[in-house]
Amino acid sequence: MKNNKILRYFLVGILLLFFIHQVYSAIFNPVKTQTAEYAEVVDGISVHGMVIREESVVVNSSPGVYHFEVFDGERVSNGGTVAEIYESASSSYTVSRIEEINEQIKDMEELQSYNSVIASDLSLADAKVNEALSDLIISCRGGDFSHSGTLTHKLTSAISRRQIITGEQTDFSARINELKQERDSLNATLPAPSGQVSAPMSGYFLTHVDGYETVFADKKAEDLTPELLDSAKPDKIPENTIGKIVSGYEWMVVAKIPIGEIQNYSAGDELSIHTSVNGGTDLPVTVKAINMSKERDEATIVLSCGSVSQELASTRFCDFTIVNNVYTGLKIAKSALRIIDSKTGVYIKNGGMLEFVPVKVIYAQDDYIICEKNNSNESALRLYDDVVIKGKKLYDGKVVN
C-alpha cells in the first residue's frame, strides 16, 4: 500500500516537472514565427535596354492651334485624322468641351436603358467606383495627367451607375436636355477648322518625339553591337514636328548582358521578359542576335517581340528581366529551414505546439526560400502557417506561447 502511494507521488512529480519545463520553455525560451505566404519569383538577368521600333515623324507647318483627334498612344488608320487646326486656342477648347458633352450624353442615355437585373448588384457598383477612384489617384500621384480626363469621366460614370442602383438618381432626362442645349450653342459659335493633319500610315500616334526615331532605321539586329549602343545619340528633332507614328507589329529591345551569360542564349531562342511596361506582365520574345564587342569583353542581346500596346509604343528605355525561370510556391525566411533525421523541413505552430513538417525547396536566396506547395493530405507546409524562424531546443510537441 505504502509502495503504491510512493509510486503515485513519483508519477505526479514527473508530470509536474514536465509541465513546469513546458511552461518555462514557452515563457523563457520563446520562438519567433513568420506566416507562410504565396509568392512568385522571377529568376533571370536584370538589364537596362533600349526599345527600337519602326517610327515616322509627323511634321506640319500649317499655322494655328492643333486639336488632336486621337489620344496619345491611340491607334490611327492610314489617312485618318490626327488633328484639326484652328485659328485660336479657344476654338480648340470649345471642341474639347463638345466632345466631353457628347460622352456624357452617351453615358447617361446608356444608364437610363439599364434594367433592374443589370443594375441590381450594389457590391459590383461599389467595386467599380473604388476601382475608378484608385486609377485616378494612382495616375495623378505618379504625375501622369494625360489620361486624367478619361479617368475622371470613368469615375463620374461609375458614381452615376451606383446612384441608379440605390435610387438616388433614376431620371437623367433634364440633365441630358441641358447638355444638348449647351452643345448646340457651342456648335453654333465654333468656326470651321482651317486645316487638318492626316496620318501618313497606320500605327500608334504619339506626341512625344525624342530624336531616336530614325537613328537605327537602317540597322539590322546583327549591327546592334555594344559600341553602337554606347555611341547612339538622338538626332535633331525637325522643326514643326507635332508627333510620330509607331508602325509595324514587331519591336526590338537591345541591351548589354554580362559576358559570362552569352553561352546561355542563341539566335532563335524563345524567351520571355518581365518588365513594368504593359502592366508588368511577361512578354514573349525571340532572340534575334547575340553581338560581341570588338574587344570581346562586352555583348548585347537583341530581342524581338510582337506584342504591341500603347505603353510599349511610348517606351524608349526600360529596365527588364530576361526570365530564366519563374518559381511559385510558399515563401518563408531561410532561417526556418532545418534538417531532422535526414529530412529537410520546418517547424510550424499547430494548436499551441510545434510540429515538424517536411518541405521541398525549389528556389533559394540569401534571406528567403520558396517551397513547393503541397496539395496532398499529408503533413506539409500550408499557406498562412506560422513558421518558426527563430528558437532553441525545438522538437515535435513542444508547447509554445
N, C-alpha and C positions, 0 to 999 in steps of 0.2 A: 504493500500500500504506500509505504513511505517512498519507495523507489519510483512508483508511478507519479507521485507529486513532483519529485525531483526532475523526472523526465519532462513533465508538463512545463515546469518552470524554465527548464533549459530550452525547450522549443519556443516558448513565449519570448524568452530572451533573444534567441536567434532572430525571430521575426521582428522584434523591436529594434534590434541592431540594424537589420536590413532596411526597415522603414526609416530609421534615423539617417542611415547612409544615403538613401534615395533622396530624402528631403534636403540633406546637406549638399548633395551633388547638384540638386536643382537650384538651390539658392546661391551657393558659393562657387559653383562651377557651371555658370550658365552657358548656353550656346547661342550663337548668333545665326539667324536664318535669312534666307532670301527666297522670294517667290519665283518659281519656275515660270518663265514667260515664253510664248511663241515668238520666234524670230526668223527672219530671212536674211541671210548674209551673202553678199556678192563678193566672190573672191576673184581677183583679177589684177590688171595693171592700170593704175590711175595715171592718166596723161592729160596734157593740155593740147587741144587740137584746133585746126583752122578748117572751117567749112567752105567748100568750093562748089559753086553751082553755075548753071547757065543763067546769066543775068544781062539784061539790056537796060541802059539808062534811058529814061524818057525825058526829052528836052522840048520845051515850048517857049517861044519868045513873045507870045501874044501878051500885050499889057492888060492889066486888070487883076481882079481878085479871084483865086481859084477855089471853087466849091467842089470838093471831092465827092463823087457819087458812090465810091466804094470805101469800105473800112480798110485801115492799114492791115495788110496781111490777107485781105479777101481775094478770092479768085475772080479773075475777069476774063471774058472771052475775047478772041481776036476781033478788033473793030468795035468792041464795047466802049461805052463812055466811061472814062476815068474821072473826068472833071468837067464842070461847066465854068465858063469865065464870065464874071460880072464886073461892072464898072466900079462898084463900091462894096465895102465890107458889110454895109447894112443890108444889101441885097442878098449876100451870102447868108447872113444871119436869118433873114426872112425865109429863105429856102429851108434852112435847118429847122426853123420853127414849124413850117408847113409839114415837113417830114415827121417831126415829133408828134404833131396833131394827128396825122394820118395813122400813126402807130397806135396812139391812144384810142382813137375811134374804132379801129380794127379790134383792139383788145377788148374794149367794152362791149362791142357787138357780139364778140365771141362769148364773153362772160354771160350775157343775157340769154344766150342759147343753151346754157348748161341745164341739164335736167337734174332732178333730185338724186338720182343714183350716182352720177358723176360727182356731184357737189356734197355728198354725204360724209366723206372721210375727213373729219376735222384734224386728225393727227397727221395725215398726209399734207394738209394745207399748212399746218404749223411747221412741218419739216421744210416745206418749200420756202416759207418766209425766212426761217433760220438760215437755210442754205443761201438764199439770195443776199441776205444781210451780211453773212460771213464772207461771201465772194466780194462784195463791195468794200468791206473793211480791209480785207487782205490786199486787194488791188490798190486802195488808197494808201495803206500803210507802207506798201512796197514802192510807192512813188509812181505807180503806173496809172495815169489818169486818162489814157487813150480810150479805154472802154468804160469810163465812169458813167457816161450817158446810157449806154446799153444796160449796164448793171443796175443803175437806178430805176430804169424802166422795168427791169425784171423784178425788182423789189416791190415797186408800187403795184405791179400786176399781181404778184403773189398775195399782197395785203388785200387787194380788191376781191380776189377769189375767196379769201378767208371771210371777208365781210359778207359775202353772199351766203356762205355756209351757215354763219352764225345769225343771219337775219339782220345784221346791221345795215346792209345796203342790198336792195333787191332790184331797184329800177334805176338804170343809168340814162334813161331817155333824155331827161332835161340836160344832163351834162354833155351828152352826145350832140344835142342841138346847139349848145353853146359853142362847142369846139368846131362844129361845121360852119357856124356863122363867122367865127374868128378866122378859119381857114379861107373862106370865100372873100373876106375883107382883105386878107394878106395877098391872095392871088390877084385881086383887082389892082393892087398898088405895085406888084412885082414887075419890074421891066424884064424884057426878054434877054437871055444871055447873049453876050457879044461874040461868043465862040465856044468851042469845046475841045477837049483833048481825048483822042481815041487811043485805045490800046493797040500797039503795033503787032501784038501776038498774044496768045493765051498764056495765062500763068497767074502768079500771085503778085499783086501790086503792093509796093512798099514805098513810103515817102522817104525813108532813111536811106541815104547813099553814103558809103564810106570810102570809096575810091578803089576798092579791091575788085570791083565788078568785072574788070577785063584783064586784071594782072595775070591770071592763069588761063585765059581764054584759049590760047594755042598750046597749052601744055597737056601732055598725056600723063597717065598715072606713073609711068616709069621715069618721067622727068622731075617728079616732085622729091628731090633729094634734100638732105639736111641743109646743104649750102643754099639751095634755092629758097627754102623755108626761112632761113636766117636773113637772107638778103631782100626778101619781099617787102616792098613798101607801097603804100597806096598811091594811085595816080591822082593827078589834079582833077577835081570834080568839075565837069563842064559848066559854064555859065547857063543860067535859065533852066537848070535841072529841077524837075518837080518830083522825081521819084524814079523807080525802076520796076521792071517786070522780071520775076524769077520764073523761068520756063523749064520745061523738061520734067521728067518724073524720076530722075536719079540725081543724087548729090553725093559728093565725096568729102571725107574728112581725112586730113593728113596730120600726123603727129609724130614726134620723136618717141622712140621706145628705147629702153636700156639695151645695150649691145648684146648682153647675155641672154636676152629674151627672143632674139630673132629666129633661133632654131626652132622655136615653138610654133612658128607661123609660116605659111607659104601661100603663094597666089592660088586663089580658088577656094580657100578655106571659108566655110560658112560659120560665122560667129554671131555674137550679139554684143551690143554696147549698152551700158547703163548710164543715163545722164538725166539732169534736171530738165532738159529740153523735152517738150512734148509730154509734160506731166510726169516725168520721172520714170516712164515705162522703159522696158528693154526693147531695143530696136534691132531687128535682124540686119546684119551687114555681111558683105563678102570682101575678102582680102583681094585687092586689085594688084598690089605690088609691095615688095619689101626692098627699099633702096638704101644702099650703103653710101656713106660719105667717101670722098676720095682718100682720106686718111684711114678709112675703115675703123674709125673709133666711135662713129655715131650711125644711127639708122632711122629711117622713117617708115611708118606703116601707112599705107593708103587703103582706106575702106570705102566701099560704095554702099549706098542704101537707097531703096526705092520707096520708102515711107516718107511722103512729103506732107507737111502741115503748115499752118500759119506760123507756129513757133519756130519750126525748122527754117522756114523761108526767111525769117528775120535774124537768125543767129549767124554770127561770123566766127567768134572764138568761144570755145566751151571746154569745160573740164568734164571728162567722162572716164568710165572704166571699161576696159576691154574684158569682157566676162569670160573667165575660165570655167568656173562652176558657180552654182547657186545652191546654198545649203539652207534647208528649212528644218526646224526642229525646236527643241526646248533649250533656251539659253539660261545658263547659270554661271556663277563665278567658278573659276578654275580651282580655287582653294577648296571647293566642296568635294573634289574627286578623291576617292580613297580606294585602296586595294585590300580586300579582306578575303583570306583563304583563296588567293589567286584570282579573285573576282573583282572586276572594276565596277565601282558603284558609288552611291552617295547615301547619306543618312537623311531621312525626312522625318518630320514630326507627324505622328499619326495617333490622334486621341491622347495627347499628353505624354506619349512615349516615343522613343526613337525606333525607326525601322530602317534596316539597310536594304536598298533596292539596287539591282544591277542596272547599268546604263551602257549604251554603245555610243562612244564619242565619234562624231562624223566630221567635226571641224574644231580647231583649237587656235586660240590666240594667247598672248601673254597673260591676260587677265580674265578671259572667259572661254567657255566651251559651248558647242552646240551638240546636244544629244538627240539621237534618233527618237522620234515619237512612237511609243509602243501602244498599239491599239488593241492588244490582246487582253485577256482577263488575268494574265499572270501579274505577279507583284512587279511593279515597274514605276518609273518616274512619270507623273501625270502633270498636266497643265495646272498651274496655280498651287502645286505642292510647296510646302515650306521646307526648303532645303537647308541643311546645316552647312554653313560656310566657315564656322569657327567654333571650336570647342575641344575639351580634353576628355580623355577616357570615355570615348564613345563606344556604345555597344547596343545590340538589339535589346529592346525592352527597357532601356534606361528612362527613368521618369524625368521630365524636363518641365520647366515652368513656361 
